[in-house]
Amino acid sequence: MPIYILKRLFQALFVVIVVTLLVSYAIRLSGDPTAMLVSGGGAISEADLQRIRAGLGLDQPFHMQYLNFIGGVIRGDFGKSFFGGTPVWTMIAQALPATLLLSFLSLIISFLISIPLGIHAAVKAGSWSDQIIRIFSLIGLSFPNFWLAIMLVLIFSIKFEWLPSSGFLVYQGLVLPCLTLALILSAVNLRIVRTAMLDTLSTQYILVSRAKGLKDRVVLYKHALRNCLIPLLTFVGLQFGDLLGGVVIVERVFNWPGMGSLAFDAISARDYPVLQGTITVLALMIVLTNLAIDLAYGIIDPRIGRK
């Protein structure tokens, strides 16, 4: 098990380095941030622009800028925003709780929807209820998250005025963004649970459990569901990255003050330190989530941890 953990840690470190390197390089292709800093300020000489670039560290080669950034991250210093000089970590600390709240609530809601429906669809395979559940899943897979978010706002906020279209300070503001993400996540999770459960229900140990007279609830939720967790956990790890990517758009639609909005504003302003810090934290979240899932494999199936 320790070797298994070390392998996953080295893989996680490699992924974070590659992601931050690519993002740091890609954002510099968007243009010179000094042009944004001096826009609207009248004429400015090339010498003044060079002094501004030097003050921001942009006069150094890319590899030196990246190494300085990584060195700062190791020390816990993500740098300061080009606009206003606010420490990037302070901005992230303000935005991260909102994103975590939205993401984890959406995941929990999706599990509460997809696991019971997926099990029911597998048990009642071929019935009318199974067909309805599968149609619901197909519809959910077909909806882009931004379109679903806009439709929910139009229906529940503008048409019926039941829920606020934006906001973070009241719990009602959580409903629409969480529902947007949860419905799309549920559509995929439901299919995974149904497929895995169909395979598991035909195995011999499930037939033996039923032959012993165990209740259906015990057979399904204690024995069969355990075997379905590995494919579901695998996809949740992959899904968490898509979830954070979807949060960027959903947060903009609902004016949610999270990491997605922070990253979007940083891209628009070419604020290198803020975007680099935001993407680094998001990458670490995704990597740590997948690492936790890898470790969970070893708990669910001890044979995996010995490989």
C-alpha positions in Angstrom: 0.0 0.0 0.0 2.8 2.6 0.7 4.3 2.0 -2.7 0.9 2.4 -4.3 0.4 5.8 -2.4 3.9 7.0 -3.5 3.2 6.2 -7.1 -0.1 8.2 -7.0 1.7 11.1 -5.3 4.4 11.3 -8.0 1.7 11.1 -10.7 -0.3 13.9 -9.0 2.8 16.1 -8.8 3.6 15.6 -12.4 0.1 16.5 -13.5 0.1 19.7 -11.5 3.5 20.8 -13.0 2.3 20.1 -16.6 -1.0 21.9 -16.1 0.5 25.0 -14.5 3.2 25.1 -17.2 0.7 24.9 -20.0 -1.6 27.5 -18.5 1.3 29.9 -17.7 2.5 29.6 -21.3 -1.0 29.8 -22.9 -2.1 33.0 -21.1 1.0 34.8 -22.3 -0.2 34.2 -25.9 -3.2 36.4 -25.1 -1.2 39.7 -25.2 0.7 42.1 -23.0 -1.1 42.9 -19.7 0.6 46.3 -19.6 -1.6 47.4 -22.4 -4.6 46.7 -20.1 -2.9 48.5 -17.2 -2.2 51.7 -19.2 -5.4 51.7 -21.3 -7.3 55.0 -21.0 -4.4 56.7 -19.3 -3.3 58.7 -22.3 0.0 58.5 -24.3 2.8 56.6 -22.6 6.4 56.1 -23.8 8.0 52.8 -24.6 10.5 53.5 -21.8 7.6 53.7 -19.3 6.1 50.5 -20.6 9.5 48.8 -20.2 9.7 50.0 -16.6 6.2 48.7 -15.9 7.0 45.3 -17.4 10.2 45.1 -15.3 8.3 46.0 -12.2 5.9 43.1 -12.9 8.7 40.7 -13.8 7.5 40.4 -17.4 10.9 41.4 -18.8 12.3 38.0 -17.8 12.3 34.9 -20.1 9.3 32.7 -19.7 11.2 29.9 -18.0 12.4 32.3 -15.3 8.9 33.7 -14.8 7.6 30.1 -14.4 10.3 29.1 -12.0 9.7 32.2 -9.9 6.0 31.4 -9.8 6.6 27.7 -8.8 9.1 28.9 -6.1 6.5 31.2 -4.8 3.8 28.5 -4.7 6.2 26.2 -2.7 6.6 29.1 -0.2 2.8 29.6 -0.1 3.1 32.9 -2.1 1.0 33.1 -5.3 2.1 36.6 -6.0 0.0 39.8 -6.3 -2.7 40.8 -8.8 -1.4 43.2 -11.5 -4.5 45.3 -10.9 -4.6 46.7 -7.4 -1.8 44.6 -5.9 -4.1 42.4 -3.9 -2.3 39.1 -2.8 -3.6 36.3 -5.1 -4.0 33.9 -2.1 -6.4 36.4 -0.5 -8.5 36.5 -3.6 -8.5 32.8 -3.8 -9.4 32.4 -0.1 -12.4 34.6 -0.7 -13.6 32.8 -3.8 -12.8 29.1 -2.9 -15.5 28.5 -0.3 -18.3 29.5 -2.7 -17.0 27.2 -5.4 -16.5 24.3 -2.9 -20.0 24.8 -1.6 -21.5 24.8 -5.0 -19.5 21.8 -6.3 -20.0 19.5 -3.4 -23.7 20.2 -2.9 -24.1 19.5 -6.6 -22.3 16.2 -6.3 -24.3 15.1 -3.3 -27.6 16.0 -5.0 -26.5 14.1 -8.1 -25.8 11.0 -6.0 -29.1 11.3 -4.2 -30.8 11.4 -7.6 -28.7 8.9 -9.6 -28.0 6.1 -7.2 -31.7 5.2 -6.3 -32.9 5.8 -9.9 -30.0 3.8 -11.3 -30.6 0.8 -9.0 -34.4 1.0 -9.7 -33.8 1.0 -13.5 -31.5 -2.0 -13.2 -33.9 -4.0 -11.0 -36.8 -3.1 -13.3 -34.8 -3.4 -16.6 -37.1 -3.2 -19.6 -40.1 -1.9 -17.7 -41.9 1.4 -18.4 -40.2 3.0 -15.4 -36.8 2.0 -16.7 -37.6 3.5 -20.1 -38.6 6.8 -18.5 -35.4 6.9 -16.4 -33.3 6.3 -19.4 -35.1 9.0 -21.4 -34.5 11.4 -18.5 -30.8 10.5 -18.6 -30.6 11.0 -22.3 -32.2 14.4 -22.0 -29.8 15.4 -19.3 -26.8 14.4 -21.4 -28.1 16.6 -24.3 -28.3 19.8 -22.3 -25.3 22.2 -22.3 -24.9 23.6 -18.8 -25.1 27.2 -19.8 -28.4 26.6 -21.7 -29.9 24.7 -18.8 -28.8 27.5 -16.4 -30.5 30.2 -18.6 -33.7 28.1 -19.0 -33.9 27.6 -15.2 -33.5 31.4 -14.7 -36.2 32.2 -17.3 -38.6 29.7 -15.7 -38.1 30.0 -12.0 -36.7 33.5 -11.6 -38.4 35.5 -14.4 -41.6 33.7 -15.2 -42.7 32.5 -11.7 -40.4 34.6 -9.5 -39.9 31.7 -7.1 -36.2 31.8 -6.8 -33.5 34.5 -7.1 -31.5 34.5 -10.4 -28.3 35.3 -8.6 -26.8 35.8 -5.1 -24.7 34.1 -2.5 -25.9 35.5 0.8 -29.2 33.7 1.0 -29.7 29.9 0.7 -32.3 30.3 -2.0 -29.5 31.5 -4.3 -28.0 28.0 -4.1 -31.0 26.2 -5.6 -30.7 27.1 -9.3 -26.9 26.7 -9.7 -26.8 23.5 -7.7 -29.8 22.1 -9.7 -28.1 23.0 -13.0 -25.0 21.1 -12.2 -26.7 18.2 -10.4 -29.1 17.4 -13.2 -26.3 17.1 -15.7 -24.1 15.1 -13.4 -27.1 12.8 -12.5 -27.7 12.0 -16.1 -24.3 10.4 -16.5 -24.1 8.9 -13.0 -27.5 7.2 -13.5 -26.3 5.4 -16.6 -23.1 4.2 -14.8 -25.0 2.9 -11.8 -27.6 1.1 -14.0 -25.0 -0.6 -16.2 -22.8 -1.6 -13.2 -25.8 -2.8 -11.3 -27.1 -4.9 -14.2 -23.7 -6.7 -14.4 -23.6 -7.2 -10.6 -27.1 -8.6 -10.2 -26.3 -11.5 -12.6 -23.2 -12.6 -10.5 -23.3 -15.8 -8.5 -22.8 -14.2 -5.1 -25.9 -12.0 -5.5 -27.9 -15.1 -6.5 -26.6 -16.9 -3.4 -27.4 -13.9 -1.2 -31.0 -14.0 -2.4 -31.2 -17.7 -2.0 -30.3 -17.2 1.7 -33.4 -15.1 2.1 -31.7 -11.7 2.5 -34.0 -8.8 2.0 -33.8 -7.0 -1.4 -32.7 -3.8 0.2 -29.7 -5.5 1.9 -28.8 -7.3 -1.3 -29.0 -4.2 -3.4 -27.5 -1.5 -1.1 -25.1 -3.5 1.0 -23.7 -6.2 -1.4 -24.4 -5.2 -5.0 -23.9 -1.4 -4.6 -20.4 -2.0 -3.2 -19.3 -3.6 -6.4 -20.8 -0.7 -8.4 -18.8 1.9 -6.5 -15.5 1.4 -8.3 -16.8 2.4 -11.8 -18.8 5.2 -10.2 -15.8 6.5 -8.2 -13.7 6.4 -11.3 -16.0 8.5 -13.2 -16.6 10.9 -10.3 -12.8 11.6 -10.4 -13.0 12.4 -14.1 -16.3 14.2 -13.6 -14.9 16.5 -10.9 -12.7 18.2 -13.5 -15.7 18.7 -15.8 -17.7 19.9 -12.7 -15.1 22.6 -12.0 -15.0 23.5 -15.7 -18.8 23.8 -15.7 -18.7 25.9 -12.6 -16.9 28.6 -14.5 -19.8 29.1 -16.9 -22.6 28.5 -14.3 -21.0 31.0 -11.9 -21.0 33.6 -14.6 -24.7 33.0 -15.4 -25.7 33.1 -11.7 -23.2 35.8 -10.7 -21.7 33.4 -8.2 -18.6 34.8 -6.5 -16.4 31.7 -6.9 -13.2 30.5 -8.5 -14.9 30.4 -11.9 -15.8 34.0 -11.9 -12.3 34.9 -10.5 -10.6 32.9 -13.4 -12.9 34.5 -16.0 -12.1 38.0 -14.8 -8.4 37.2 -14.8 -8.5 36.0 -18.4 -10.4 39.1 -19.5 -7.8 41.3 -17.7 -4.7 39.2 -18.6 -4.0 39.1 -14.9 -1.3 36.4 -15.0 -0.8 35.8 -11.3 -4.5 35.5 -10.5 -5.1 33.1 -13.3 -2.0 31.0 -12.6 -2.9 30.9 -8.9 -6.6 30.0 -9.6 -5.7 27.2 -12.1 -3.1 25.8 -9.7 -5.6 25.6 -6.9 -8.2 24.0 -9.2 -5.7 21.6 -10.5 -4.6 20.6 -7.0 -8.3 20.1 -6.1 -8.8 17.8 -9.1 -5.6 15.9 -8.5 -6.2 15.4 -4.8 -9.8 14.3 -5.5 -8.5 11.6 -7.9 -5.8 10.7 -5.4 -8.4 10.2 -2.8 -10.4 8.0 -5.2 -7.3 6.0 -6.0 -6.8 5.4 -2.3 -10.5 4.5 -1.9 -10.0 1.8 -4.5 -7.6 0.1 -2.1 -10.1 0.2 0.7 -13.0 -1.1 -1.4 -10.9 -3.7 -3.1 -7.7 -4.5 -1.2 -6.3 -6.4 -4.2 -5.8 -3.0 -6.0 -3.7 -1.6 -3.2 -1.2 -4.5 -3.5 -0.5 -3.8 -7.2 
